[in-house]
Structure formats: structure tokens, C-alpha cells
């Protein structure tokens, strides 16, 4: 069985907020959220009277390549 971390995988994930969508993507890809590369497809929209959930946030997420993941000294 091949390791999912070694493949280039992208997912489209929805959440009540962008942060929630990123957290879900990290769980699905089995990596810390700091390793997730994110493209925001749509931000969440509030419902009537500012209630959350009228329209969820949607992101495209993948795993950052290791050479982009390291912090510079």
C-alpha cells in the first residue's frame, strides 16, 4: 500500500469556516494543518441575522512539498 503523503493529492473540502475546512482537509490527508496548501474557492456566507451556515466555505487543499514546508533560519 502506498503512502498518501508521497502522492500529489488535492481535495475539495467544505466547512462552516475556512479554518474548519482546513482542519477537515488535514484530518483527511493525515498531516498537520501546517502542511496543508490551501486555495480558497469560496468564503462562508452568514445566514439570516448573521447565523452561520447559509453557505459553507469551500477550499481546495493539498499537501505542501517537503522543500516548501521547511522554515528558513
Gaussian input, Z-matrix of N, CA and C with variables (Angstrom, degrees):
# hf/3-21g

backbone

0 1
 N
 C     1     B1
 C     2     B2     1     A1
 N     3     B3     2     A2     1     D1
 C     4     B4     3     A3     2     D2
 C     5     B5     4     A4     3     D3
 N     6     B6     5     A5     4     D4
 C     7     B7     6     A6     5     D5
 C     8     B8     7     A7     6     D6
 N     9     B9     8     A8     7     D7
 C    10    B10     9     A9     8     D8
 C    11    B11    10    A10     9     D9
 N    12    B12    11    A11    10    D10
 C    13    B13    12    A12    11    D11
 C    14    B14    13    A13    12    D12
 N    15    B15    14    A14    13    D13
 C    16    B16    15    A15    14    D14
 C    17    B17    16    A16    15    D15
 N    18    B18    17    A17    16    D16
 C    19    B19    18    A18    17    D17
 C    20    B20    19    A19    18    D18
 N    21    B21    20    A20    19    D19
 C    22    B22    21    A21    20    D20
 C    23    B23    22    A22    21    D21
 N    24    B24    23    A23    22    D22
 C    25    B25    24    A24    23    D23
 C    26    B26    25    A25    24    D24
 N    27    B27    26    A26    25    D25
 C    28    B28    27    A27    26    D26
 C    29    B29    28    A28    27    D27
 N    30    B30    29    A29    28    D28
 C    31    B31    30    A30    29    D29
 C    32    B32    31    A31    30    D30
 N    33    B33    32    A32    31    D31
 C    34    B34    33    A33    32    D32
 C    35    B35    34    A34    33    D33
 N    36    B36    35    A35    34    D34
 C    37    B37    36    A36    35    D35
 C    38    B38    37    A37    36    D36
 N    39    B39    38    A38    37    D37
 C    40    B40    39    A39    38    D38
 C    41    B41    40    A40    39    D39
 N    42    B42    41    A41    40    D40
 C    43    B43    42    A42    41    D41
 C    44    B44    43    A43    42    D42
 N    45    B45    44    A44    43    D43
 C    46    B46    45    A45    44    D44
 C    47    B47    46    A46    45    D45
 N    48    B48    47    A47    46    D46
 C    49    B49    48    A48    47    D47
 C    50    B50    49    A49    48    D48
 N    51    B51    50    A50    49    D49
 C    52    B52    51    A51    50    D50
 C    53    B53    52    A52    51    D51
 N    54    B54    53    A53    52    D52
 C    55    B55    54    A54    53    D53
 C    56    B56    55    A55    54    D54
 N    57    B57    56    A56    55    D55
 C    58    B58    57    A57    56    D56
 C    59    B59    58    A58    57    D57
 N    60    B60    59    A59    58    D58
 C    61    B61    60    A60    59    D59
 C    62    B62    61    A61    60    D60
 N    63    B63    62    A62    61    D61
 C    64    B64    63    A63    62    D62
 C    65    B65    64    A64    63    D63
 N    66    B66    65    A65    64    D64
 C    67    B67    66    A66    65    D65
 C    68    B68    67    A67    66    D66
 N    69    B69    68    A68    67    D67
 C    70    B70    69    A69    68    D68
 C    71    B71    70    A70    69    D69
 N    72    B72    71    A71    70    D70
 C    73    B73    72    A72    71    D71
 C    74    B74    73    A73    72    D72
 N    75    B75    74    A74    73    D73
 C    76    B76    75    A75    74    D74
 C    77    B77    76    A76    75    D75
 N    78    B78    77    A77    76    D76
 C    79    B79    78    A78    77    D77
 C    80    B80    79    A79    78    D78
 N    81    B81    80    A80    79    D79
 C    82    B82    81    A81    80    D80
 C    83    B83    82    A82    81    D81
 N    84    B84    83    A83    82    D82
 C    85    B85    84    A84    83    D83
 C    86    B86    85    A85    84    D84
 N    87    B87    86    A86    85    D85
 C    88    B88    87    A87    86    D86
 C    89    B89    88    A88    87    D87
 N    90    B90    89    A89    88    D88
 C    91    B91    90    A90    89    D89
 C    92    B92    91    A91    90    D90
 N    93    B93    92    A92    91    D91
 C    94    B94    93    A93    92    D92
 C    95    B95    94    A94    93    D93
 N    96    B96    95    A95    94    D94
 C    97    B97    96    A96    95    D95
 C    98    B98    97    A97    96    D96
 N    99    B99    98    A98    97    D97
 C   100   B100    99    A99    98    D98
 C   101   B101   100   A100    99    D99
 N   102   B102   101   A101   100   D100
 C   103   B103   102   A102   101   D101
 C   104   B104   103   A103   102   D102
 N   105   B105   104   A104   103   D103
 C   106   B106   105   A105   104   D104
 C   107   B107   106   A106   105   D105
 N   108   B108   107   A107   106   D106
 C   109   B109   108   A108   107   D107
 C   110   B110   109   A109   108   D108
 N   111   B111   110   A110   109   D109
 C   112   B112   111   A111   110   D110
 C   113   B113   112   A112   111   D111
 N   114   B114   113   A113   112   D112
 C   115   B115   114   A114   113   D113
 C   116   B116   115   A115   114   D114
 N   117   B117   116   A116   115   D115
 C   118   B118   117   A117   116   D116
 C   119   B119   118   A118   117   D117
 N   120   B120   119   A119   118   D118
 C   121   B121   120   A120   119   D119
 C   122   B122   121   A121   120   D120
 N   123   B123   122   A122   121   D121
 C   124   B124   123   A123   122   D122
 C   125   B125   124   A124   123   D123
 N   126   B126   125   A125   124   D124
 C   127   B127   126   A126   125   D125
 C   128   B128   127   A127   126   D126
 N   129   B129   128   A128   127   D127
 C   130   B130   129   A129   128   D128
 C   131   B131   130   A130   129   D129
 N   132   B132   131   A131   130   D130
 C   133   B133   132   A132   131   D131
 C   134   B134   133   A133   132   D132
 N   135   B135   134   A134   133   D133
 C   136   B136   135   A135   134   D134
 C   137   B137   136   A136   135   D135
 N   138   B138   137   A137   136   D136
 C   139   B139   138   A138   137   D137
 C   140   B140   139   A139   138   D138
 N   141   B141   140   A140   139   D139
 C   142   B142   141   A141   140   D140
 C   143   B143   142   A142   141   D141
 N   144   B144   143   A143   142   D142
 C   145   B145   144   A144   143   D143
 C   146   B146   145   A145   144   D144
 N   147   B147   146   A146   145   D145
 C   148   B148   147   A147   146   D146
 C   149   B149   148   A148   147   D147
 N   150   B150   149   A149   148   D148
 C   151   B151   150   A150   149   D149
 C   152   B152   151   A151   150   D150
 N   153   B153   152   A152   151   D151
 C   154   B154   153   A153   152   D152
 C   155   B155   154   A154   153   D153
 N   156   B156   155   A155   154   D154
 C   157   B157   156   A156   155   D155
 C   158   B158   157   A157   156   D156
 N   159   B159   158   A158   157   D157
 C   160   B160   159   A159   158   D158
 C   161   B161   160   A160   159   D159
 N   162   B162   161   A161   160   D160
 C   163   B163   162   A162   161   D161
 C   164   B164   163   A163   162   D162
 N   165   B165   164   A164   163   D163
 C   166   B166   165   A165   164   D164
 C   167   B167   166   A166   165   D165
 N   168   B168   167   A167   166   D166
 C   169   B169   168   A168   167   D167
 C   170   B170   169   A169   168   D168
 N   171   B171   170   A170   169   D169
 C   172   B172   171   A171   170   D170
 C   173   B173   172   A172   171   D171
 N   174   B174   173   A173   172   D172
 C   175   B175   174   A174   173   D173
 C   176   B176   175   A175   174   D174
 N   177   B177   176   A176   175   D175
 C   178   B178   177   A177   176   D176
 C   179   B179   178   A178   177   D177
 N   180   B180   179   A179   178   D178
 C   181   B181   180   A180   179   D179
 C   182   B182   181   A181   180   D180
 N   183   B183   182   A182   181   D181
 C   184   B184   183   A183   182   D182
 C   185   B185   184   A184   183   D183
 N   186   B186   185   A185   184   D184
 C   187   B187   186   A186   185   D185
 C   188   B188   187   A187   186   D186
 N   189   B189   188   A188   187   D187
 C   190   B190   189   A189   188   D188
 C   191   B191   190   A190   189   D189
 N   192   B192   191   A191   190   D190
 C   193   B193   192   A192   191   D191
 C   194   B194   193   A193   192   D192
 N   195   B195   194   A194   193   D193
 C   196   B196   195   A195   194   D194
 C   197   B197   196   A196   195   D195
 N   198   B198   197   A197   196   D196
 C   199   B199   198   A198   197   D197
 C   200   B200   199   A199   198   D198
 N   201   B201   200   A200   199   D199
 C   202   B202   201   A201   200   D200
 C   203   B203   202   A202   201   D201
 N   204   B204   203   A203   202   D202
 C   205   B205   204   A204   203   D203
 C   206   B206   205   A205   204   D204
 N   207   B207   206   A206   205   D205
 C   208   B208   207   A207   206   D206
 C   209   B209   208   A208   207   D207
 N   210   B210   209   A209   208   D208
 C   211   B211   210   A210   209   D209
 C   212   B212   211   A211   210   D210
 N   213   B213   212   A212   211   D211
 C   214   B214   213   A213   212   D212
 C   215   B215   214   A214   213   D213
 N   216   B216   215   A215   214   D214
 C   217   B217   216   A216   215   D215
 C   218   B218   217   A217   216   D216

   B1=1.4551
   B2=1.5285
   B3=1.3197
   B4=1.4621
   B5=1.5188
   B6=1.3158
   B7=1.4560
   B8=1.5231
   B9=1.3320
   B10=1.4669
   B11=1.5260
   B12=1.3326
   B13=1.4596
   B14=1.5239
   B15=1.3329
   B16=1.4541
   B17=1.5266
   B18=1.3021
   B19=1.4595
   B20=1.5178
   B21=1.3278
   B22=1.4599
   B23=1.5275
   B24=1.3150
   B25=1.4558
   B26=1.5187
   B27=1.3223
   B28=1.4635
   B29=1.5194
   B30=1.3188
   B31=1.4570
   B32=1.5165
   B33=1.3107
   B34=1.4617
   B35=1.5169
   B36=1.3338
   B37=1.4610
   B38=1.5185
   B39=1.3317
   B40=1.4610
   B41=1.5220
   B42=1.3299
   B43=1.4532
   B44=1.5153
   B45=1.3256
   B46=1.4659
   B47=1.5214
   B48=1.3453
   B49=1.4644
   B50=1.5252
   B51=1.3364
   B52=1.4643
   B53=1.5259
   B54=1.3292
   B55=1.4682
   B56=1.5292
   B57=1.3185
   B58=1.4674
   B59=1.5273
   B60=1.3254
   B61=1.4645
   B62=1.5285
   B63=1.3374
   B64=1.4726
   B65=1.5301
   B66=1.3149
   B67=1.4741
   B68=1.5315
   B69=1.3367
   B70=1.4651
   B71=1.5262
   B72=1.3368
   B73=1.4684
   B74=1.5261
   B75=1.3273
   B76=1.4662
   B77=1.5286
   B78=1.3186
   B79=1.4677
   B80=1.5262
   B81=1.3291
   B82=1.4643
   B83=1.5281
   B84=1.3289
   B85=1.4651
   B86=1.5322
   B87=1.3323
   B88=1.4707
   B89=1.5284
   B90=1.3313
   B91=1.4693
   B92=1.5232
   B93=1.3465
   B94=1.4692
   B95=1.5256
   B96=1.3232
   B97=1.4688
   B98=1.5222
   B99=1.3286
   B100=1.4662
   B101=1.5287
   B102=1.3251
   B103=1.4711
   B104=1.5218
   B105=1.3321
   B106=1.4584
   B107=1.5267
   B108=1.3324
   B109=1.4647
   B110=1.5270
   B111=1.3309
   B112=1.4609
   B113=1.5207
   B114=1.3263
   B115=1.4636
   B116=1.5229
   B117=1.3213
   B118=1.4619
   B119=1.5265
   B120=1.3229
   B121=1.4609
   B122=1.5237
   B123=1.3289
   B124=1.4654
   B125=1.5244
   B126=1.3279
   B127=1.4662
   B128=1.5261
   B129=1.3262
   B130=1.4579
   B131=1.5263
   B132=1.3242
   B133=1.4632
   B134=1.5170
   B135=1.3012
   B136=1.4654
   B137=1.5282
   B138=1.3107
   B139=1.4490
   B140=1.5196
   B141=1.2887
   B142=1.4508
   B143=1.5266
   B144=1.3083
   B145=1.4642
   B146=1.5293
   B147=1.3254
   B148=1.4623
   B149=1.5169
   B150=1.3191
   B151=1.4636
   B152=1.5299
   B153=1.3383
   B154=1.4636
   B155=1.5217
   B156=1.3229
   B157=1.4506
   B158=1.5080
   B159=1.3419
   B160=1.4572
   B161=1.5246
   B162=1.3260
   B163=1.4589
   B164=1.5236
   B165=1.3345
   B166=1.4663
   B167=1.5250
   B168=1.3189
   B169=1.4632
   B170=1.5239
   B171=1.3341
   B172=1.4600
   B173=1.5221
   B174=1.3344
   B175=1.4604
   B176=1.5236
   B177=1.3139
   B178=1.4624
   B179=1.5218
   B180=1.3136
   B181=1.4638
   B182=1.5184
   B183=1.3244
   B184=1.4567
   B185=1.5140
   B186=1.3150
   B187=1.4613
   B188=1.5164
   B189=1.3364
   B190=1.4647
   B191=1.5231
   B192=1.3360
   B193=1.4668
   B194=1.5289
   B195=1.3292
   B196=1.4703
   B197=1.5256
   B198=1.3314
   B199=1.4649
   B200=1.5288
   B201=1.3221
   B202=1.4652
   B203=1.5186
   B204=1.3048
   B205=1.4548
   B206=1.5284
   B207=1.3171
   B208=1.4659
   B209=1.5143
   B210=1.3271
   B211=1.4620
   B212=1.5151
   B213=1.3171
   B214=1.4608
   B215=1.5228
   B216=1.3511
   B217=1.4756
   B218=1.5049
   A1=108.85
   A2=116.67
   A3=120.94
   A4=110.57
   A5=115.04
   A6=121.95
   A7=109.26
   A8=117.98
   A9=121.87
   A10=111.63
   A11=117.42
   A12=121.04
   A13=112.16
   A14=118.28
   A15=121.01
   A16=112.00
   A17=118.37
   A18=122.08
   A19=110.59
   A20=114.35
   A21=119.75
   A22=107.37
   A23=116.08
   A24=121.73
   A25=108.70
   A26=116.19
   A27=120.73
   A28=108.21
   A29=114.87
   A30=121.80
   A31=109.27
   A32=117.02
   A33=120.95
   A34=105.92
   A35=114.94
   A36=121.11
   A37=109.11
   A38=116.40
   A39=122.06
   A40=109.69
   A41=115.09
   A42=121.66
   A43=109.18
   A44=117.22
   A45=120.29
   A46=111.15
   A47=116.75
   A48=122.95
   A49=107.75
   A50=116.30
   A51=120.35
   A52=109.36
   A53=116.88
   A54=121.13
   A55=111.06
   A56=117.30
   A57=120.76
   A58=110.59
   A59=117.31
   A60=121.13
   A61=110.85
   A62=117.29
   A63=121.51
   A64=109.68
   A65=116.58
   A66=120.91
   A67=110.55
   A68=116.94
   A69=120.79
   A70=110.91
   A71=116.30
   A72=120.41
   A73=110.56
   A74=116.83
   A75=120.81
   A76=110.68
   A77=116.50
   A78=120.35
   A79=110.80
   A80=116.95
   A81=120.81
   A82=112.19
   A83=116.73
   A84=121.32
   A85=112.82
   A86=116.80
   A87=122.78
   A88=112.65
   A89=115.92
   A90=121.65
   A91=108.46
   A92=117.98
   A93=119.85
   A94=110.08
   A95=116.78
   A96=119.35
   A97=112.82
   A98=117.69
   A99=121.18
   A100=111.93
   A101=117.36
   A102=121.92
   A103=112.43
   A104=117.39
   A105=121.34
   A106=110.58
   A107=115.67
   A108=122.07
   A109=106.17
   A110=116.74
   A111=121.20
   A112=111.73
   A113=115.25
   A114=121.79
   A115=105.49
   A116=116.37
   A117=120.56
   A118=108.35
   A119=115.83
   A120=121.49
   A121=110.81
   A122=116.57
   A123=120.95
   A124=109.01
   A125=115.29
   A126=121.30
   A127=108.31
   A128=115.47
   A129=119.58
   A130=109.77
   A131=115.62
   A132=120.46
   A133=107.85
   A134=114.78
   A135=120.76
   A136=109.86
   A137=114.83
   A138=120.87
   A139=111.47
   A140=116.02
   A141=123.78
   A142=109.94
   A143=117.48
   A144=124.44
   A145=112.56
   A146=116.71
   A147=120.82
   A148=115.01
   A149=117.15
   A150=120.53
   A151=109.33
   A152=117.73
   A153=120.04
   A154=111.69
   A155=114.88
   A156=119.37
   A157=117.10
   A158=119.85
   A159=119.65
   A160=109.77
   A161=116.20
   A162=121.31
   A163=107.00
   A164=117.36
   A165=119.11
   A166=112.47
   A167=115.40
   A168=121.38
   A169=107.49
   A170=115.92
   A171=120.50
   A172=108.35
   A173=116.45
   A174=121.32
   A175=110.37
   A176=115.61
   A177=122.21
   A178=104.65
   A179=116.70
   A180=121.05
   A181=110.90
   A182=114.30
   A183=121.85
   A184=108.58
   A185=115.93
   A186=120.95
   A187=108.53
   A188=115.88
   A189=120.55
   A190=109.43
   A191=117.76
   A192=119.52
   A193=109.71
   A194=117.65
   A195=120.69
   A196=114.03
   A197=118.80
   A198=119.73
   A199=112.13
   A200=118.60
   A201=122.05
   A202=111.71
   A203=116.42
   A204=121.73
   A205=112.76
   A206=118.01
   A207=120.96
   A208=111.17
   A209=115.18
   A210=121.07
   A211=109.64
   A212=115.50
   A213=120.38
   A214=109.52
   A215=117.36
   A216=119.88
   A217=112.34
   D1=130.31
   D2=-178.82
   D3=-82.32
   D4=149.17
   D5=178.96
   D6=-78.36
   D7=127.29
   D8=-179.86
   D9=-60.97
   D10=-27.51
   D11=-178.38
   D12=-68.96
   D13=-19.71
   D14=-178.45
   D15=-88.67
   D16=-7.25
   D17=-179.47
   D18=-105.29
   D19=156.08
   D20=174.68
   D21=-84.61
   D22=107.02
   D23=-176.37
   D24=-123.20
   D25=134.53
   D26=173.54
   D27=-126.30
   D28=140.93
   D29=178.40
   D30=-126.29
   D31=150.04
   D32=167.40
   D33=-103.94
   D34=124.91
   D35=-173.55
   D36=-129.68
   D37=141.78
   D38=176.50
   D39=-113.74
   D40=152.13
   D41=175.74
   D42=-157.96
   D43=167.27
   D44=178.00
   D45=-62.28
   D46=-28.58
   D47=176.29
   D48=-135.97
   D49=166.97
   D50=175.75
   D51=-61.53
   D52=-43.30
   D53=-179.52
   D54=-59.26
   D55=-41.49
   D56=178.56
   D57=-65.40
   D58=-39.83
   D59=178.06
   D60=-63.84
   D61=-40.18
   D62=177.74
   D63=-63.56
   D64=-42.96
   D65=179.15
   D66=-61.20
   D67=-43.51
   D68=178.10
   D69=-62.49
   D70=-43.04
   D71=179.68
   D72=-61.20
   D73=-43.31
   D74=179.38
   D75=-60.93
   D76=-41.13
   D77=178.67
   D78=-65.60
   D79=-43.08
   D80=-179.75
   D81=-66.07
   D82=-35.30
   D83=-178.66
   D84=-90.63
   D85=-4.94
   D86=177.37
   D87=60.27
   D88=42.93
   D89=175.84
   D90=-136.76
   D91=159.50
   D92=174.86
   D93=-64.32
   D94=151.25
   D95=-176.92
   D96=-62.88
   D97=-21.09
   D98=176.87
   D99=-67.87
   D100=-19.06
   D101=179.84
   D102=-91.94
   D103=1.87
   D104=-176.97
   D105=-90.64
   D106=129.91
   D107=171.56
   D108=-94.21
   D109=129.03
   D110=-171.54
   D111=-123.23
   D112=135.67
   D113=168.16
   D114=-121.76
   D115=119.97
   D116=-179.06
   D117=-79.69
   D118=119.45
   D119=178.65
   D120=-88.51
   D121=-38.41
   D122=174.27
   D123=-158.24
   D124=141.07
   D125=177.50
   D126=-83.36
   D127=158.35
   D128=176.98
   D129=-65.73
   D130=152.28
   D131=174.84
   D132=-123.14
   D133=134.37
   D134=-179.23
   D135=-73.35
   D136=153.58
   D137=178.16
   D138=-91.67
   D139=-161.68
   D140=179.26
   D141=-57.52
   D142=132.71
   D143=-179.77
   D144=61.35
   D145=27.44
   D146=176.70
   D147=77.78
   D148=10.54
   D149=-179.97
   D150=-69.40
   D151=139.28
   D152=-179.98
   D153=-71.88
   D154=158.99
   D155=170.08
   D156=99.69
   D157=2.34
   D158=178.29
   D159=-62.73
   D160=-44.08
   D161=176.09
   D162=-143.88
   D163=121.09
   D164=-176.81
   D165=-71.69
   D166=160.28
   D167=171.74
   D168=-74.63
   D169=146.79
   D170=179.30
   D171=-131.87
   D172=130.89
   D173=179.92
   D174=-129.12
   D175=159.50
   D176=166.75
   D177=-109.20
   D178=126.08
   D179=-174.22
   D180=-128.33
   D181=144.62
   D182=175.39
   D183=-146.14
   D184=177.78
   D185=179.24
   D186=-94.22
   D187=130.22
   D188=177.16
   D189=-64.22
   D190=138.84
   D191=174.25
   D192=-62.22
   D193=148.03
   D194=-177.25
   D195=-55.37
   D196=-36.32
   D197=-178.37
   D198=-69.44
   D199=-19.85
   D200=176.56
   D201=-93.98
   D202=-11.81
   D203=-174.85
   D204=-84.62
   D205=-21.98
   D206=-175.86
   D207=-79.00
   D208=141.30
   D209=178.52
   D210=-82.31
   D211=143.07
   D212=178.22
   D213=-79.81
   D214=142.67
   D215=-179.49
   D216=-69.23

